[in-house]
């Protein structure tokens, strides 16, 4: 029997692991993909305290992982298909079919990138359609690309792309950006960036590789073709809560509702990070959630077992 099973190996899960294992709990972290979550796709994290020069998402996660391993967090690279609450204890079922018994669970499975859902998106994924500028930006050196979206991710990654490409169009469906002001100002001042407001992507076109986008003006419905060599899509994220939705209470957008101890509607099951209903989704808030969830799990075990 484990004391705690943590589902998800991003900043929330790894921070929970550090706190739980350091607190002496027998801790298993399950990560079905790669450790690190969405932040490993970020070229630079410049708002995580302690790194005044900034740090790459990958390097930050390597540090989190080393620290978790140092305190004895055990890692399984199996995904989790379901969780159960069996009163005396909980259980977690893995993709290989095995069932792990545990006193507590911390759900830190994060969120996944949304798709546009337009014709051509699937066909050209990996052939000019990308969801990760840090991974794929170098393929577009001195070329023209588009970034779709108006949030922090879209603007941050468009700015990153300007270091590599000739020109970046930012296509946003409204005329107001959602991104924080500091990013907006930087993008507005960057000569390589041109905004196309009030437009959506109707189709991604190409031959073997992307060569253009069919855009629709949201006000006039007029269609125009934009020639680009690639398109980076940052249109928000969806919480990975499908596997817990029958047991755990979610908000109307599908995020897990917790109290200030990070406890869900089920005693002894906690949630942390981007999967949680929260006003701010950052590495620092994910790490903080993880620490609180682990500490709450420890107090729950001390009181119950
Ligand atoms: P987001 O804040 O949800 O923004 C998504 C953007 O995509 C919005 O501008 C939205 O338009 C647009 N959009 C959504 N669906 C669309 C569609 N079907 N077609 C066209 N446009 C569409 O997502 P995000 O930028 O990925 O950020 C996610 C979270 O991570 C946020 O909490 C953000 O603050 C955080 N984050 C923080 C940092 C940082 O602090 N360094 C960096 C990256 C992300 P509307 O505005 O019209 O809704």
Boltz pocket constraint, residues with backbone or C-beta under 6 A from the ligand:
constraints:
  - pocket:
      binder: B
      contacts: [[A, 44], [A, 46], [A, 47], [A, 115], [A, 116], [A, 148], [A, 149], [A, 150], [A, 151], [A, 152], [A, 153], [A, 154], [A, 156], [A, 171], [A, 172], [A, 173], [A, 174], [A, 176], [A, 177], [A, 178], [A, 199], [A, 200], [A, 234], [A, 235], [A, 236], [A, 237], [A, 279], [A, 280], [A, 281], [A, 282]]
      max_distance: 6.0
